[in-house]
Amino acid sequence: MDGKPENILDMVRRALAAQAELGVGELVVKSANSVEPRTVARLIANGSRVVPVAAAIGVEAVETDASPASFGVELDSQFDSLDAHRAAICNCQLCTLGKTRNKFVYGVGNPNAEIMFIGEAPGAEEDRLGDPFVGRAGQLLDKIIEAMKLSRQEVYIANILKCRPPGNRDPEPQEMEKCFPYLREQVRLVHPKLLCALGRIAAQALLQTTAPLGTLRGSWHVYENTPLLVTYHPAALLRFPKYKKDTWEDMQKLMARHESMK
């Protein structure tokens, strides 16, 4: 060494060489926005890391467009269709549920639906078949939708999580954090007029609150400029049939709002 500052290109070359030794699980880029977003989405969904070059070479960046932590937020408006989005994320390994699932449960229904129902996570039947709300709770949801004079094919149905938590336990915070950008992109692509959160967990995740279900029911909320109504999860109605009356009151409110928007 002659005491002169190392050329930045040499530093980058050394960083890339170090990257090669680490294997294909790393991608070193100039900044978060310097790689085509869909490429980043696939890398992240498959468990890869996307590392800004400043981080790879151990220097402080002078200027940066985005940070790795913000990838999930920035990627959620980069797809042209639900099919393209599903193809990009269906092999997701961002959390341990990717290793325990049987099938990735994306969503089902009309890609241009005016009403979108959102639950918390797939159950055993959903994990087996790959579609949301196909078990006993799903059959009850179908009856509710039919009572609204709609069909499953006319609405869109999705969950916060795309993989079943073992034993149907509640989703863990880190699982929802990893998976929520996928749901956000689904909402953006469907662009419904109204959202309906099914149950406490879905409602709290969408509204970023810890308020109990009883507090959230009965009034309209807003999720990213879209009106949102909270009601009971169909599984809760199977355990506590007395809530069916309240749920139907919620659905009447949903139908009235939908009719007023025509």
HELIX and SHEET records of a PDB file:
HELIX    1   1 ILE A    8  LEU A   22  1                                  15    
HELIX    2   2 PRO A   37  ALA A   45  1                                   9    
HELIX    3   3 VAL A   53  ILE A   57  1                                   5    
HELIX    4   4 PRO A   68  SER A   70  5                                   3    
HELIX    5   5 PHE A   71  GLU A   74  1                                   4    
HELIX    6   6 LEU A   75  SER A   77  5                                   3    
HELIX    7   7 LEU A   82  ILE A   89  1                                   8    
HELIX    8   8 LEU A   97  THR A  100  1                                   4    
HELIX    9   9 ALA A  124  LEU A  129  1                                   6    
HELIX   10  10 ARG A  136  ALA A  147  1                                  12    
HELIX   11  11 PRO A  166  ASN A  168  5                                   3    
HELIX   12  12 PRO A  173  VAL A  190  1                                  18    
HELIX   13  13 ARG A  200  LEU A  207  1                                   8    
HELIX   14  14 LEU A  213  LEU A  216  1                                   4    
HELIX   15  15 PRO A  234  ARG A  239  1                                   6    
HELIX   16  16 PRO A  241  TYR A  243  5                                   3    
HELIX   17  17 LYS A  244  SER A  260  1                                  17    
SHEET    1   A 2 GLU A  26  VAL A  29  0                                        
SHEET    2   A 2 ARG A  49  PRO A  52  1                                        
SHEET    1   B 6 GLY A 107  GLY A 109  0                                        
SHEET    2   B 6 TYR A 156  ASN A 159 -1                                        
SHEET    3   B 6 ILE A 115  GLY A 119  1                                        
SHEET    4   B 6 LEU A 194  LEU A 198  1                                        
SHEET    5   B 6 THR A 226  THR A 231  1                                        
SHEET    6   B 6 HIS A 221  TYR A 223 -1                                        
END                                                                             
